[in-house]
Amino acid sequence: MINRSVRCIQDLWQTLFAKEQQSSLKKRLVKGAAGTLGLRIAATGLNFLTSILLARLLGASGFGVYTYAFTWTQLLSLGATLGLDKLIVREVAVYKTKSSWNLMRGLLNWANQIALITSVVLILVAIGVAWSLNVGANSEQFLAFCLAMLIIPIDTLRNLRLAAMRGLNKIVMGLVPELLIAPALLIVLVGCGYLFLGEDLNAPWVILIRLVITLITLAIGMKLLYRILPDEVKKATAKYQAKTWLNSALPFMFMGSMYLIKSRTDILMLGAIQGAEVVGIYFAVSRGAQLIDFVTNAANTVLAPNIASLYAEGKTEKIQRILTKSSRTVLLTSLPIIIGLMVFGYWYLSLFGSEFTQGQNALIVLCVGQLVNVATGSAGLLLSMTGHERYTLISRCGSTLLNVVLNALLIPRWGLSGAAIATVGSTVLLNVENTIVVRKKLGIHCTVFGKLL
């Protein structure tokens, strides 16, 4: 089934790009998008099995504790990365084009060192703040939180490693450890844990298992990166431009932080206002809506380094053609998923357990938001990969602020549906702002309505 889906997507991409099939860039985009999409389809299936397994074993409350702790890990890992992952994708692609091997080596060394130091500081601060807020009164929740914090430095190094492989256009290979190996190991080890622990298997145990898996996949990923690094980089003497890199990375960090805060505010505020059980239900809802993301992410993962390279070469018209075709392809691929979730949402949520079906209305709202997101294309990515990240930062700040305000107003009144409405409203604002800026600053129309040049 997965292979058939990949072939269909590949055929669709090839049809849309038929006029330029002799272009090596087009062939790379088609091959990369199909390969990445195939991986993400497999990973999505594994992640769904994992989520259903955990929801069934831990219940809505225990699943909520696990989700809440891990959401904080994702948020703080992004802070520890300092935006260096996005910078690495762009700069590695540019350095490769210009054969600046000493700068590439210096950037990779410097980024790892800075990210590790930041991770340790964030771990200490986060645990201290959690204790001062009396989170320790709930021993299971506090233990889960502390164990989740230990994942931060590992997760940060993983993000940087993956960014380097994306910049080198080894996208599919780079995604294998995280998208396939990690969820498969989690299913196996959680199953073994349940056989040995039975009803004693709880959120802290699951997070401990995930910590071990993250270490394993990091080791595999680092080995893969070393294998595909150009020999020139391995032999080069590292050259550092720390001040320039940091100044360029900080806007990426704020953009990424705004994105993650916006995408996780609903979960964090639901947990603070309505408790762990509601968090577990909402995560199952958002997991369904995120099905659409793997199509968008597959396209963006391939587009990012190629946009950076094309922009460095001044080929704006080529960027326009590629973006328009890719946005339409993503929309056509995503529509069946969106319609399916809106029609069969109750059945989907019942897979997690009967208590999860109360999130059906929230799922419909999130699907509408995803449709808008797909239709507006990759405006944010385009701004980031062309050196206009400050505009993305401004729009994301406004969107995040609106998201926080809407969640604070709507969650107490409408609960799950209120959180979904807040997320959709802020997403629409962000996408519209980015689309307008792209048109004004770059002269590119990146939505599905853009004209093919």
N, C-alpha and C positions, 0 to 999 in steps of 0.2 A: 504493500500500500504506500509506504514511504517512497520507494523507488518510482512508483507510478506518478505520485504527486510531484516529485522532483522533475521527472521527464516532462510533465505537462507544463510546469513553470518554465523550464528551459525552452520548450518549444514556443511558449508565449513570448518570452524575451527575444528569441531568435526571429520571430515573426515581426515584432515591433521594431527590431533593429536591422531588418532585412537589407535595407539600402546600404548599410555600412558594414556588412559582414566581413569584408576583407581587412578592416581596420584591426590592428592588434589590440588596441584599447577596447574596442567593442567586444572582441572575443574574450578578453580578460574579464570584462564586466559581466558578460553572459555566464561564463564559466564560474566566476566568483560568486555571483548572485545565486546561481542554481546550487552550487556546493554549499554555500552558507545557509541557504533556505533548507536544504536537505538536512543539514545538521540541526538547525533550529526546530524542524518538524520532529525529528527524533528526540531532541532535548525537551521539547514541549510535552511530548508523550510521557517521557520519564519523569518530568517535574510534576505532571498531573498525577501520575501513579504515586509519587512521593507525597504530595499534598493530601491525596485521598487516604493513603496509608496512615499518615500522621494524624489526620483529623479523626479517623476511625479509632486509632489506638489511644490518642490523648484526650479525645472529646473536645467540644468547642472551647471550654475554659483552658485546658492544657495547651491546645493548639494556639489559643490566643496568647498565652504566656510566651510560648516559643516564637510566635510571629512578632510580638512586641519587642522582645529582646533582640531578635535578629534585624528588625527594622532599624534599631539604634546602631547596630553594627554597620549596616549599609550606609547610614547617614554619616557616621564618624569616619568610616573608611574613605569616603569621598573627601572629607575634610583633610584627612592625612595625606591623600594623594596630591592636594594643593593644585589641582588642575593640570598636573604634569603629564597625565595620560593623554589628554587631548593635545597638549603641546608636542608630545613625542610622536603621535601619529602624523602631525603636520610636518614637524621638523625632520624626522627621519626620512619621510618621503622626499622632502626638498634636498636634504643632504645626500641622499642616494642619487638624485638627479644630477647634482652638482659635484658628486664624488668627494664630498667633504667628510672623509672617513674619520679624521681626528676629532672633529666636532661631534660626530655621531657617537663615538666612544665616550667622549667627555660628558655628553648629555645623559647617556644611559647610566654612567657611574654616579654622576652628581644627583640624578633624580632618585636613585635607589637609596642613597645616603640620607638625603633630605626627608624622604618619605618615612624611613625607619625612625628617625629621630622624632618626627612629628607624631607618629603612631604611638610611641611610648608615652609621650606627654599627654596625648588625648586619653589613653587608657587610664592613667593615674587620675586625671581630672574627672573623667566620667564616673569612675568608681567612687571617688570622694564625694562628688555631688549627689550620686544616688544614695550613699549612706547618710549624708546630711539631711536628705529629704525623707528619711525614715523608710526607704524602700526595703531595708533590711528586716523590717518587721514581718514581711512576707518572705520566709526563708527560701522557698522554692523560686519565687520570682527574682530575688536578689542573686541567688546562686546562678540562675539562668543568665541573668544580665552580666555577671562577672565573667562567666565562661565565654559568653558571646563577645565580650570586649577583647579577649585574647586572640580572636580571629582577625582583629583589625590590621596588625602589621603584615600578616600573611596575605590577607585580601588585598592590601595596598600594593605589595610587591607583585601579586598576580595581575593586578590592573595595569601596572607599568610594563610587565612582560608582554601582556596581550597587546598593548598599544604599540610596542616596538615591532611585533610581528605584523600588525595591521599596516604600519608604515612601510614595511618591507614587502607588502602584498602577499604575505603568507597567511591569509586570513583563515581559511578553512582549517589548516593545521593548528593554528593558534587557538582555535575555539574548542578543539576536541577534548582537552582535559577538563574544562569547566562545563561544557554542554553535554558531554556523553559520560565520561568517566566518573565525575563527581556525583551526579544523580543516581547512576547505576550502583555505585558503592554505597550511597546512602540507603537505598532500598534494601540492599543485601544486609548491611550492618544493622540497620534498625530492625529488620526481620529477625536477625540472630539475637539482637538485644531483647526482643520480646520473648523469644524462646527461653532465654536464660532468666530474665527478670519478671516476665509476666506483667501483672498489674502495677509492679513497682517502676516500670519504664515511664519516665516523666520528661518534662521539657528540658531540665538540666542534662539528663543522660543523652537526649537527642542532640543537644548543642555540643556536648563533648565529642560525640561521634562525628559531628560535622567539622569540628576543629581538627581532628585527626585526618579526615578526608581532604580538607583544605591544604594541609601540609603535604600530603601525598601528591595532589594535583599540581601544587606549586613546583615541587621537585621535577615532576615530569615536564611541566611547561618550560622551566629554566633549561632543561636539557635540550628541548626542541629549539628554543631560541638560540642557544649556543651553536647548534648544528647548522642553522640557516643564516647566521650572521656572516656577511661577506668576510673573506680572509683579510681584506684590506683593513677592516675595522679591528680585527683581532691583533693585527701587527702594528696598528697606528698608535702614536703617542697621543694620549688624551689631551684635547684642548678645551678649555672651559670658558664659557661666557655666562657665568652665574647670574650676574645682574640682569643681563638681557633676557635670559631664560625665565628668571623669576618674575620680571615685569610682564612678560608675555603670558606666563602661566596663571598669574593671579586672576585676571579676568575669566579664564577658563574655570578656575576653582569656584569663583563666585557664581558663574553661570551654572556649573554642575551642582553646586550647593542649592541654588534656587530651584533647579529642576527637581532634585531629590526631595528637598523640603516640601515643594509643591505636591510632588507625587506621593509623599508619605505623611503629609500633614493630616489627612483624613484618618489614617490608622493611629497615629500618635494621639490625636485629639479624641478619637473614639475611645482609646484606651484610658485616657485621663478622665474623660467625662462619664463613660458608660461601662467601663470594665473590660476584662480580658475576653469574656465570652463573645461580646459583640465584635471585638477585634478579629477573633477567629472566623466568624461568619463573614465579615467584610473582606477578609483576605481571600476567602474562597470566591467571593463575588469578583474582586479585582483580578484574581487569577484567570477567571473566564474572559474578562475584558482584555487582558494582556495577551490572549491568543492572537489578537490582531497585530500586536506589536512585533511578533517574530517576522512577519512579512516586511514591515517597515524597517526593522533593524537589519534584516538580511540585505536589503537594498542600501541602507546607509553605511553599513560596515564596508561594503565594496566601494561605494561612491567616495567616501571621505578622503583616502589617500590620492585617488585619481583626480578629484576636484582640486586638491592642493597642488598637484603637479601641473594640471592644465592651467590653473590660474597663474602659477609661476611662469608659465610659457606664454601667457597672454591670450589664451584660446577661449575667450568668453563665449563665442557663438557655439563652440562645441559643448561647453558646459550647459548652455541653454537647451540644446537638443537632447542631451543625455538626461537632464533633470525632468524635462517634460515627458519623455517616454517612460522613464522609471516611475514617475508619480502616477501615470495612468495604468501602468502594469500593476503597481502595488494596490491601487484602488480595485481593479478587476479581480485581483487575487483575494483581497480582503472582504469583499462584499458577501460571498457565501458564508463566511465565518460570522460576520455581523448579523446577518439575517437568521442564521441557525441559532445563535445564542439568544436572540430576542424571542424567537418562537419556542425554543425548547429549553429555556432557562431554568424552569422548575425541575425538569428531569436532570439537567446537569448538576444543579445544586444538591439534589437528593443523593448524588453519589457520595457526597461528604458526610451525609447523615441527615435525618429528618429535621433536626433543629436548624440546619443551614438554609432551608428553603424559604425562610422569611426574608431572604435578601434578593428575591426575584425582581422587585421593582427597581432596586438600586442597580442591578445588572443591566436592565434595559436603559437606564439613564447613562451609564458608563459606555454602553455600546454606541449611543448617539454621539457622545463626545469623541469616541474613537473614529467614527465616520468623518467628523469634521477634521480631526487630526490627519487622517489619511488624505483627504481631499486638498488640504493646504500644502502638501508636499514637504520637502526637506529644507525649508527656509532657514531654520536655526543652524543646521549643519553647514549650509552654504556660507552663512555669515562667519561661522567659526573657522572654516577652512580657507577663507580668503582674507583673514586679518581684520575682520570687522566685528570681532567678538564683543566689543564694548556696547554695541547696539543690542546684541542678544542679552547682555547683562542687564541693560536698562529694562527691556521688556520682561525679562524673567523676574526682576525685582518687583515690578508692578503686578505681575501675575501671581507671584507668591504672596504678596501682601493681601491681594484680593482673596486668595484661597484661604488664608488664615482667618480673615474677617468673616468670610462666608461660612466656614466651618464652625466658627464660634457662635454664629447666629443661627445656623440651620440644624446642627447636630442636636442641641437640646430639644428642638421642636420636632424634628422628623427623623432623628437617629440615622440609620443606614442610608436612607434615601437623601437625607440632608447632606451627608458627607459626599455622596455621589454627585449631587447637584453642584456643590461647591467646587468639586474637582473639574467638572465639565465647564462650568462658567469661566474659571480661571484659564483653562486650556484654550478655549475659544479666543479669549483676549490675547494670550501669548501668540497663537498662530497668526491671527490677523495682523498684529503689530509687526511680527517678523516678516510676513509676506509683503507688507507695505514698504518696509525698510529695504528689503532685497530689490524691489522694483525701482526704488528711488536711487539707491547707491550703486547698484550693479547693472541696472537695466535688464534684469532677468525676471521672468515670470515663472515661478517654480510650482504653481498649483496645477491641478489636472486640467484647468481651462487654458493654460498657456499655449501659444501658437508654436507649432514646429517650424523651425527656421530652415 
